[in-house]
Amino acid sequence: MLRKSPLIPKRQGKKINYETWNQHTSEEHKWELYDGMPFSPDDSSERDRLAICLVYNMGLEYFAELLPPTSRKDLLQILQSHENL
């Protein structure tokens, strides 16, 4: 099981194979919620791996289209603030 995903989401989505999917989902392929936190509340690596895998598959452009306008604005502000780091 991967600790951190090596996938790099791009503008356009890319297909994934079963091995990649298997590496990015939980070992038991169970999705559990702990007090509002997906997977383990003590370790966000499972959630983070899955998020990267899904965005990699759908692509950044499609992901941005899914976001409500307010979220897009927030994301743009976050990205702009990271450029200054």
C-alpha positions as CSV (number, residue, x, y, z in Angstrom):
1,M,0.0,0.0,0.0
2,L,1.3,3.4,-1.0
3,R,1.9,6.0,1.7
4,K,1.8,8.9,-0.8
5,S,0.6,8.8,-4.4
6,P,3.2,9.2,-7.2
7,L,0.4,10.3,-9.6
8,I,0.5,13.9,-10.9
9,P,-2.9,15.2,-11.9
10,K,-2.8,17.1,-15.2
11,R,-5.3,19.3,-17.1
12,Q,-6.9,16.3,-18.8
13,G,-7.7,13.1,-17.1
14,K,-5.9,9.8,-17.6
15,K,-7.2,6.3,-17.4
16,I,-6.0,4.2,-14.5
17,N,-5.5,0.4,-14.4
18,Y,-6.7,-2.0,-11.7
19,E,-3.2,-2.1,-10.1
20,T,-3.2,1.7,-9.7
21,W,-6.7,1.7,-8.3
22,N,-5.8,-1.1,-5.9
23,Q,-2.8,0.9,-4.7
24,H,-4.8,4.0,-4.1
25,T,-7.8,2.6,-2.3
26,S,-8.0,1.1,1.2
27,E,-6.6,-2.3,1.8
28,E,-10.0,-3.8,2.6
29,H,-11.7,-1.7,-0.1
30,K,-14.0,-0.4,2.7
31,W,-14.9,3.2,3.0
32,E,-15.5,4.1,6.6
33,L,-16.4,7.4,8.3
34,Y,-15.0,8.2,11.7
35,D,-16.5,11.3,13.3
36,G,-16.8,13.1,10.0
37,M,-13.4,11.9,8.8
38,P,-13.2,9.4,5.9
39,F,-11.0,6.4,6.6
40,S,-8.8,6.8,9.7
41,P,-9.0,9.9,11.8
42,D,-5.4,9.4,12.8
43,D,-3.9,9.1,9.4
44,S,-5.1,11.0,6.3
45,S,-2.9,9.1,3.8
46,E,-5.7,6.9,2.6
47,R,-8.0,9.8,2.0
48,D,-5.2,11.8,0.3
49,R,-4.2,8.9,-1.9
50,L,-7.7,8.4,-3.1
51,A,-8.3,12.1,-3.7
52,I,-5.2,12.3,-5.9
53,C,-6.1,9.2,-7.8
54,L,-9.6,10.5,-8.6
55,V,-8.4,13.9,-9.7
56,Y,-5.7,12.3,-11.8
57,N,-8.4,10.2,-13.5
58,M,-10.9,13.1,-14.1
59,G,-8.3,15.8,-14.8
60,L,-7.9,19.2,-13.2
61,E,-10.1,20.9,-15.8
62,Y,-13.1,18.6,-15.1
63,F,-12.5,18.8,-11.4
64,A,-12.6,22.7,-11.6
65,E,-15.9,22.4,-13.6
66,L,-17.4,20.3,-10.8
67,L,-16.6,22.9,-8.1
68,P,-19.3,25.5,-7.3
69,P,-18.2,29.1,-8.2
70,T,-17.4,30.0,-4.6
71,S,-15.1,27.0,-4.3
72,R,-13.4,27.9,-7.5
73,K,-12.8,31.4,-6.2
74,D,-11.4,30.0,-2.9
75,L,-9.2,27.5,-4.8
76,L,-7.8,30.3,-7.0
77,Q,-6.9,32.4,-4.0
78,I,-5.2,29.4,-2.4
79,L,-3.2,28.7,-5.5
80,Q,-2.2,32.4,-5.8
81,S,-1.1,32.5,-2.2
82,H,1.1,29.3,-2.8
83,E,2.8,31.0,-5.8
84,N,4.2,33.5,-3.4
85,L,5.8,30.9,-1.1
